[in-house]
Amino acid sequence: MAEEKQHYMTEAGKQKLQDELEVLKTEKRKEVVERIKIARSFGDLSENSEYDSAKEEQAFVESRIQQLEKMIRNAVIIEDDKSNPDVVSIGKSVTFVELPDGDKETYTIVGSAEADPFEGKISNDSPMGKSLLGKGINQEVTVQTPGGEIKVKIVEVK
């Protein structure tokens, strides 16, 4: 059997996944089963859009449950790396300045399961995350993005 991918995350990120899993198993499953039951009462299933919709939602819920269980099972909790406080690693926030215009941005490097750029969390697997990992304060880094190459200078790691 192929080795399953490890999912790097914080303890809070793992808890968030466990909470979502609990809601899906205890509440959402029951809601979908009830929708299917109601849709069946409408008669002919071959032309019943409510039934089709409910079955699609059931498939999505079950798929998401399996995905969450796998992520939680293969979770690797990120420990705070105090040995290298000025080096970018998973779980740390990094502030950098885009060169040459000087736009300052701050992101926390997290595992792909927790990534949410709108909340300032980027994946260690993203082009930016990969490029910043292992780099230190005042280092200039070239990042290959889908939109082209950009240069940044790391100004703070915490």
MISEZA-458837 format. One line per 8 residues: number of its first residue (from 1); for each residue x, y, z of C-alpha. Coordinates in nm, 4 decimals, always signed. Each point is the difference from the previous one (the first is absolute). Layout:
<nodes>
NUM	X Y Z | ...
</nodes>
This chain:
<nodes>
1	+0.0000 +0.0000 +0.0000 | +0.1292 +0.3471 -0.0847 | +0.1102 +0.2175 +0.2874 | -0.2600 +0.2652 +0.0812 | +0.0910 +0.3689 -0.0153 | +0.0735 +0.1672 +0.3304 | -0.2038 +0.3114 +0.0768 | +0.1872 +0.2651 +0.1942
9	-0.2197 +0.2101 +0.2273 | -0.0182 +0.1812 +0.3287 | -0.1867 -0.1475 +0.2943 | -0.2714 +0.2633 -0.0594 | -0.0224 -0.1017 -0.3658 | -0.0430 -0.3650 +0.0934 | -0.2708 +0.0921 +0.2485 | -0.1816 +0.1996 -0.2693
17	+0.0007 -0.3084 -0.2269 | -0.1224 -0.2210 +0.2852 | -0.2824 +0.2455 +0.0707 | -0.1041 +0.0033 -0.3672 | +0.0115 -0.3808 -0.0077 | -0.2215 -0.0213 +0.3083 | -0.2599 +0.2341 -0.1543 | -0.0026 -0.1975 -0.3248
25	-0.0426 -0.3336 +0.1781 | -0.2580 +0.1047 +0.2587 | -0.2040 +0.2720 -0.1694 | +0.0572 +0.0223 -0.3748 | -0.0380 -0.3748 -0.0626 | -0.3373 +0.0007 +0.1743 | -0.1161 +0.3067 -0.1949 | +0.0915 -0.1606 -0.3327
33	-0.1682 -0.3299 +0.0884 | -0.3156 +0.1929 +0.0901 | +0.0146 +0.1892 -0.3331 | +0.0296 -0.3319 -0.1862 | -0.2927 -0.1424 +0.1942 | -0.2186 +0.3022 -0.0828 | +0.1062 -0.0030 -0.3658 | -0.0881 -0.3702 -0.0273
41	-0.3517 +0.0778 +0.1152 | -0.0466 +0.2137 -0.3137 | -0.0243 -0.3148 -0.2108 | +0.1816 -0.0901 -0.3226 | +0.3736 +0.0216 +0.0760 | +0.1037 +0.0041 -0.3668 | -0.1193 +0.3596 -0.0420 | +0.0329 +0.1220 +0.3567
49	+0.2471 +0.2905 +0.0162 | -0.0322 +0.0324 +0.3793 | +0.1036 -0.3629 +0.0378 | +0.2953 +0.0437 -0.2398 | +0.1111 +0.3125 +0.1837 | -0.0221 -0.1705 +0.3398 | +0.1967 -0.3032 -0.1262 | +0.2710 +0.2318 -0.1397
57	+0.0215 +0.1786 +0.3344 | +0.0231 -0.3358 +0.1766 | +0.2896 -0.1004 -0.2254 | +0.1738 +0.3316 +0.0747 | -0.0481 -0.0358 +0.3763 | +0.1294 -0.3584 +0.0036 | +0.2976 +0.0975 -0.2158 | +0.0841 +0.2915 +0.2303
65	-0.0272 -0.2276 +0.3060 | +0.2501 -0.2420 -0.1553 | +0.2306 +0.2868 -0.0943 | -0.0079 +0.1473 +0.3515 | +0.0555 -0.3386 +0.1654 | +0.3031 -0.0583 -0.2217 | +0.1420 +0.3465 +0.0714 | -0.0468 -0.0403 +0.3748
73	+0.1474 -0.3517 -0.0066 | +0.3086 +0.1272 -0.1851 | +0.0325 +0.3265 +0.1911 | +0.3455 +0.1132 +0.1008 | -0.0301 +0.2666 +0.2682 | +0.2322 +0.2937 -0.0550 | +0.2175 +0.0702 +0.2995 | +0.1410 +0.3476 +0.0630
81	+0.3612 -0.0023 -0.1199 | +0.1748 +0.2048 +0.2705 | +0.3473 -0.1151 -0.1089 | -0.0050 +0.2266 -0.3089 | -0.2220 +0.2972 +0.0881 | +0.1079 +0.2032 -0.3056 | -0.0511 -0.2766 -0.2583 | -0.3304 -0.0526 -0.1827
89	-0.1633 -0.3347 +0.0791 | -0.3512 -0.1437 +0.0068 | -0.2051 +0.1653 +0.2719 | +0.1876 +0.3310 -0.0045 | -0.1133 +0.3368 -0.1286 | +0.2251 +0.1694 -0.2512 | -0.0072 +0.3628 -0.1079 | +0.1637 +0.0888 -0.3280
97	+0.0305 +0.2991 -0.2285 | -0.0550 -0.0391 -0.3720 | +0.2936 +0.1343 -0.1966 | +0.0394 +0.2597 -0.1364 | -0.3287 +0.1774 +0.0893 | -0.0015 -0.0843 +0.3706 | -0.3509 -0.1419 +0.0584 | +0.0147 -0.1682 +0.3418
105	-0.1916 -0.3240 +0.0550 | -0.0256 -0.2401 +0.2927 | -0.1012 -0.3654 -0.0250 | +0.0076 -0.3019 +0.2267 | +0.1443 -0.3123 -0.1631 | -0.2344 -0.2925 +0.0674 | -0.0723 -0.3434 -0.1410 | -0.2278 -0.0247 -0.3026
113	-0.2934 -0.1086 +0.2192 | -0.0021 +0.3381 +0.1761 | +0.0920 +0.2288 -0.2875 | -0.2249 +0.3035 -0.0393 | +0.1634 +0.2979 -0.1712 | -0.2912 +0.2257 +0.0998 | +0.0907 -0.0670 +0.3647 | +0.3725 +0.0469 -0.0677
121	+0.0811 -0.3729 +0.0019 | +0.1916 -0.1455 -0.2953 | +0.0879 -0.3610 -0.0635 | +0.3503 -0.1358 +0.0339 | -0.0716 -0.1596 -0.3414 | -0.0809 +0.3323 -0.1708 | +0.2674 +0.1673 -0.2156 | +0.0404 +0.2782 +0.2583
129	+0.0054 -0.2411 +0.2951 | +0.2556 -0.2306 -0.1630 | +0.2243 +0.2926 -0.0882 | -0.0061 +0.1534 +0.3489 | +0.0549 -0.3194 +0.2034 | +0.3484 -0.0181 +0.1480 | +0.0828 +0.3623 -0.0809 | +0.0900 +0.2615 +0.2590
137	-0.0437 +0.3665 +0.0808 | +0.1481 +0.2427 -0.2575 | +0.0264 -0.2726 -0.2632 | -0.1227 +0.0794 -0.3497 | -0.2048 -0.2790 -0.1542 | -0.1123 -0.0528 -0.3592 | -0.3438 -0.1578 -0.0232 | -0.1297 -0.1723 -0.3134
145	-0.3742 +0.0683 -0.0066 | -0.2579 -0.0855 -0.2662 | -0.0047 +0.3716 -0.0838 | +0.3775 +0.0214 -0.0390 | +0.3088 +0.0450 +0.2113 | +0.0013 +0.2361 +0.2989 | +0.2738 +0.0962 +0.2464 | -0.0603 +0.0521 +0.3678
153	+0.2144 +0.0892 +0.3007 | -0.0816 -0.1587 +0.3345 | -0.0209 +0.2653 +0.2709 | -0.1481 -0.1917 +0.2959 | -0.0605 -0.3571 +0.1157 | -0.2032 -0.0828 +0.3106
</nodes>
